[in-house]
Amino acid sequence: MNLDYKENKLIEILKDLGNCAIAFSGGTDSTLLLYYLSKLKINSKAYTFHSYLYPEDELTEAVETAKNLGISHEVIKIDPLNDIENIKNNPKERCYICKKYMFSLLLLKAKNDGMQHIIEGSNFDDRSDFRPGKKAVDELNILSPLDMAKLTKNEIRSLLKKAGLNYTKPSFACYFSRFPYNTEITRNMINKISACEVYIHKQGLNSVRVRFHNNIARLEANKKHMDEIILNNKLRENIIEYIKAQGFMFIVLDLEEYKTGSMNRTL
């Protein structure tokens, strides 16, 4: 199937909904859905869950995108460590537990707002990774139009480029994904990882992820950013100084390129 066919399939799926609520993270996948909801003038409302598991810039960008596309938007603030049972120990079912909580809440809000369907941004490539959150999506009858249209990540970026939207934004999983499974996570640990990543991203290295291994901070980066860190002595020294100031004793650069879901290897 070529991209034109898949795009038309996506349009057909969205038109059949009539109206819908969308779980809108502000990432590339849900942004593409929001774009087509706007383009097709489908009665819809976007809902963004936000907490300390995401940097503030993610929320700011989501709010701005929804505003620019003319979609009604509601931000739902949550406190995961306190609100979501069994999440603090980072079990391998963490994404299932979290999505079940959030989508159950979203079902109530969408119903109160008169929305008949809820959609979310899983794409066809997600089938090849460990995605326990998909179980929650299926159990609650949440629809995944990008997956239904068999659109891959690269194809989604191509459609965003054609629409004149940001198509280069890196994927961003919540900060829980920076910790090994079955590790008890505290707010302080999350704050340390968040501070490190925000600092590094402000240096222009937006693909870098900081993984937590007790007193070791393991940096994953794409090849371009890896070369910048290695070859730029001043940049590297600044990163080391900042991360050590957050309480880490050792800073290591993973020689494999950054890949989403790298902690899944431990399973």
C-alpha positions, 0 to 999 in steps of 0.5 A: 500500500502506498502513502496516498492509499493509507492517507485516504484510509485514515481520512475515511476512518476519521470521517466515520467517527462523526465526533471524537475525543483525542488523547493528545500528547503533542508528539508527532503521531497525535499531532497528525491526528489533530491536523486531520480532525481540524482539516476535516472539520470533525467535531472533536476535543483534545485532552492532554495529561500532564505531570512531572513525568514530562518537561513543561516544554512538551505541554507548552507545545501541545497547547500551542499546536491545539490552538493553532489547529483550532481544536478545543483543548483541555489539560488534565494535571495528575500526580502519577506516584500518588494517583496511580496504584502500583506505579511507583515500583515500575513493574513491567506492566507500568504502561498498562497500569498508567494508560488504564488509569488515564483512559478510564478518566478520559472516558468519563470526561469525553462522555460528559463532553458529549464525545462518542469515541476516543482515539489515540496515536499508536502507529503501525510500527508500535506493533513490533515493540513491547507495548503493554499500554496497548492492552489498556487501549483494547480493553477500553475500546479506544481507537487507534486510527494511525494503526488501523490505516497501517501508517508507519512512523516515517510515513507519519513524518512525511504527512506532517511535512506535507502539512507544513507541521513539525515532522522532525520532533523526536519521540518522547516517552515519559520519564518512567522509561528512564529507569530499570523495571522493578525499581522503586521510583521517587519524585527526587529520582524523576527530578534528577533525570528531568533536570539532566535531560532538560539541560542537555536538550537546551545545548541542542542535543534533543535526541539524548536520553539519560537512563538511571542506574543508581549512581550512574547516568547512562546517556543514549544519543543518536550518532550526530549528538554522540559525535558532538559530545565526544569531539566538543570538550567544553560541551562534554565538560559542561554536561559532566559538571551539571549531571554530577551536580544532580548527584550522579557519581559516574556519567557514561555514553552508551556506544549504541545509538539511542533507540526508544524502549531500550530498557525493554531489553531487560525483559 
